[in-house]
Amino acid sequence: MNIVAIETATPACAVGVRTESGLEVSRVVNDGRRHTEALALAMGLLLGEVDLEPRDVTRVVVDRGPGLFTGLRVGLATAISFSQGLGAQLVGVTSLEMLAHGAFDGGVRGSLVSCVDGRRGEIFVQSFELDDAVTAVSPPQVAVAGEVAERWADTGAPVTFTGDGVDRYGELFTEIANATLFAESVPSVHAALSLGAAATPSDVVVPLYLREADAVANFATRERPS
């Protein structure tokens, strides 16, 4: 099958294409443009690089979160419109599993914590064990970065941290004697392509926000004037 993968959970967005012959190309777009514009341009360029037309795409894989609210909405809307317009299958994967599989592909083994920057001093996290395969050992959740770092430091167990949440709060994680950092600021679109190829398509992809949007939270906590 010819697959397109879309990732918009972080400030940078990424797109990947894999052809049925196994040819694969990808691109991270971080040039300050809106995700909508960046996605459309990158998808067109990548399809051209592998001599595919949009109508040749048979499956669309999209990162459904957790991550930045606005970016996820754009990515999901783009993926759904693209798949519906072309009659292509649709698959959703999470940013946290993409990070874990990206680290696995990079040679990381043992305990791993995927960390996506949630802002407000928080990160979206999930723990995995990387051995012969990638196995989730906790559900995706929202946590305070400092508390995650402290909890793993107290265990003394070897662990690897990855994701842009580590980049954001690097000073907390670099101080953990038993920790290793694996550089991976953007969830792996190569992993998304592989996960998407093996997954069962769905008519509906539900976003994994874990937390309400900043604008909603700010409105909800604002006091009425007396």
C-alpha positions as CSV (number, residue, x, y, z in Angstrom):
1,M,0.0,0.0,0.0
2,N,1.0,3.6,-0.4
3,I,0.9,5.4,3.0
4,V,1.1,9.0,4.1
5,A,1.8,9.8,7.8
6,I,1.0,13.2,9.4
7,E,2.4,14.4,12.7
8,T,1.4,17.7,14.3
9,A,1.6,17.1,18.1
10,T,4.6,19.4,18.5
11,P,5.4,23.0,17.3
12,A,7.1,21.4,14.3
13,C,5.1,19.2,12.0
14,A,6.3,16.2,10.0
15,V,5.1,14.2,7.0
16,G,6.2,10.8,5.7
17,V,5.4,8.8,2.6
18,R,6.0,5.1,2.1
19,T,5.3,3.4,-1.2
20,E,4.1,-0.2,-1.7
21,S,7.6,-0.9,-3.1
22,G,9.1,0.2,0.2
23,L,10.5,3.5,-0.8
24,E,10.2,6.0,2.1
25,V,10.8,9.8,2.4
26,S,9.9,12.1,5.2
27,R,10.3,15.8,6.2
28,V,10.1,17.8,9.4
29,V,8.7,21.3,8.8
30,N,9.7,23.9,11.3
31,D,9.7,27.2,9.4
32,G,7.2,29.2,11.3
33,R,4.3,28.7,8.9
34,R,0.9,27.5,10.1
35,H,0.6,23.7,10.2
36,T,-2.1,23.8,7.6
37,E,0.1,25.5,5.0
38,A,3.2,23.5,6.0
39,L,1.3,20.2,5.7
40,A,-0.1,20.8,2.3
41,L,3.2,21.9,0.9
42,A,5.2,19.1,2.4
43,M,2.7,16.4,1.4
44,G,2.8,17.6,-2.2
45,L,6.5,17.7,-2.3
46,L,7.0,14.3,-0.8
47,L,4.5,12.6,-3.1
48,G,6.3,14.2,-6.1
49,E,9.6,12.8,-4.8
50,V,8.3,9.2,-5.0
51,D,6.3,9.8,-8.2
52,L,2.9,9.4,-6.6
53,E,-0.3,11.3,-7.2
54,P,-2.6,12.0,-4.3
55,R,-5.1,9.5,-5.8
56,D,-2.4,6.8,-5.4
57,V,-2.5,7.0,-1.6
58,T,-4.3,4.1,0.0
59,R,-3.8,4.7,3.7
60,V,-3.4,7.9,5.8
61,V,-1.9,7.6,9.3
62,V,-2.2,10.5,11.7
63,D,-0.8,11.3,15.2
64,R,-3.9,11.7,17.4
65,G,-2.1,13.0,20.4
66,P,-1.4,13.9,23.1
67,G,0.2,17.2,22.1
68,L,-0.5,20.8,21.3
69,F,-4.3,21.2,20.9
70,T,-4.3,23.4,17.8
71,G,-1.7,21.4,16.0
72,L,-3.6,18.1,16.7
73,R,-6.8,19.6,15.4
74,V,-5.1,20.7,12.2
75,G,-3.4,17.3,11.7
76,L,-6.6,15.3,12.3
77,A,-8.7,17.6,10.0
78,T,-6.1,17.3,7.3
79,A,-5.9,13.5,7.6
80,I,-9.6,13.0,7.6
81,S,-10.2,15.3,4.7
82,F,-7.4,13.7,2.7
83,S,-8.6,10.2,3.4
84,Q,-12.3,10.9,2.7
85,G,-11.5,12.9,-0.5
86,L,-9.4,10.1,-1.9
87,G,-11.2,7.1,-0.4
88,A,-8.1,6.1,1.5
89,Q,-8.1,4.1,4.8
90,L,-7.5,6.1,8.0
91,V,-5.4,5.0,11.0
92,G,-4.6,6.9,14.2
93,V,-1.5,6.4,16.3
94,T,-0.3,8.3,19.5
95,S,2.6,10.6,19.8
96,L,3.9,8.7,22.8
97,E,4.0,5.3,21.0
98,M,5.6,7.0,18.0
99,L,8.4,8.3,20.3
100,A,8.8,4.8,21.9
101,H,9.1,3.1,18.6
102,G,11.4,5.8,17.3
103,A,13.7,5.1,20.2
104,F,13.5,1.4,19.7
105,D,14.5,1.9,16.0
106,G,17.4,4.0,17.3
107,G,18.7,1.0,19.4
108,V,17.3,2.0,22.8
109,R,16.4,-1.0,25.1
110,G,15.0,-1.3,28.6
111,S,12.7,1.1,30.4
112,L,11.7,4.2,28.4
113,V,9.5,7.2,29.2
114,S,8.1,9.1,26.3
115,C,7.6,12.8,27.2
116,V,5.6,15.3,25.1
117,D,5.7,19.0,26.2
118,G,2.3,20.0,27.5
119,R,3.3,23.4,28.6
120,R,2.1,24.9,31.9
121,G,5.0,23.0,33.6
122,E,3.4,19.7,32.6
123,I,4.3,16.9,30.2
124,F,2.3,14.1,28.6
125,V,4.0,10.8,29.5
126,Q,3.8,7.1,29.1
127,S,6.2,4.3,30.2
128,F,7.3,1.5,27.9
129,E,9.6,-1.5,28.0
130,L,11.8,-2.0,25.0
131,D,13.1,-5.5,24.6
132,D,12.3,-7.7,21.6
133,A,9.3,-5.4,21.1
134,V,7.8,-2.2,22.4
135,T,5.4,-2.8,25.3
136,A,3.4,-0.1,27.0
137,V,3.5,-0.5,30.8
138,S,1.4,2.5,31.8
139,P,-1.4,4.5,30.2
140,P,-0.8,8.0,28.7
141,Q,-1.2,10.6,31.4
142,V,-0.5,14.3,32.3
143,A,2.2,14.9,34.9
144,V,4.3,17.6,36.4
145,A,7.8,17.3,34.8
146,G,9.6,17.7,38.1
147,E,7.6,15.0,39.8
148,V,8.3,12.6,36.9
149,A,12.0,13.2,37.2
150,E,12.0,12.9,41.0
151,R,10.0,9.6,40.9
152,W,12.5,8.0,38.5
153,A,15.5,9.3,40.4
154,D,14.2,7.7,43.6
155,T,13.9,4.3,41.9
156,G,17.6,4.2,40.9
157,A,16.6,2.0,38.0
158,P,18.1,2.6,34.5
159,V,15.7,4.6,32.3
160,T,15.7,6.5,29.1
161,F,13.7,9.7,28.5
162,T,12.8,10.9,25.1
163,G,10.6,13.6,23.4
164,D,10.3,17.4,23.3
165,G,9.2,17.3,26.9
166,V,12.7,16.3,27.8
167,D,14.0,19.2,25.7
168,R,11.8,21.7,27.5
169,Y,12.7,20.5,31.0
170,G,16.2,19.2,30.3
171,E,17.8,20.5,33.5
172,L,15.5,18.2,35.5
173,F,16.3,15.1,33.6
174,T,20.0,15.6,33.1
175,E,20.4,15.6,36.9
176,I,19.1,12.0,37.2
177,A,22.1,9.7,37.7
178,N,20.3,6.6,36.4
179,A,18.9,8.3,33.3
180,T,19.9,8.5,29.7
181,L,18.4,11.0,27.2
182,F,17.6,10.0,23.7
183,A,17.3,13.0,21.4
184,E,13.9,12.9,19.6
185,S,12.1,16.2,19.5
186,V,9.5,15.2,16.9
187,P,7.7,11.9,17.1
188,S,9.0,9.5,14.5
189,V,7.0,9.5,11.2
190,H,9.0,6.4,10.3
191,A,7.4,4.7,13.3
192,A,4.0,6.1,12.3
193,L,4.3,4.6,8.9
194,S,5.3,1.2,10.3
195,L,2.6,1.2,13.0
196,G,0.0,2.5,10.5
197,A,0.8,-0.2,8.0
198,A,0.2,-2.9,10.6
199,A,-2.9,-1.4,12.3
200,T,-6.6,-1.9,11.5
201,P,-8.1,1.1,9.8
202,S,-11.0,2.9,11.4
203,D,-13.8,5.1,10.2
204,V,-13.3,7.4,13.2
205,V,-10.0,8.6,14.8
206,V,-10.6,10.0,18.3
207,P,-8.1,12.7,19.4
208,L,-6.2,11.9,22.7
209,Y,-6.1,15.4,24.3
210,L,-5.7,14.2,28.0
211,R,-6.4,17.9,29.0
212,E,-8.7,20.6,27.8
213,A,-7.4,23.4,25.6
214,D,-5.6,26.3,27.2
215,A,-8.2,28.7,26.0
216,V,-11.0,26.6,27.6
217,A,-9.1,26.2,30.8
218,N,-8.4,29.9,31.1
219,F,-12.0,30.8,30.5
220,A,-13.3,28.2,33.0
221,T,-11.0,29.5,35.8
222,R,-11.7,33.2,35.2
223,E,-13.8,34.7,37.9
224,R,-16.9,36.8,37.1
225,P,-16.6,40.4,38.1
226,S,-18.7,41.2,41.2
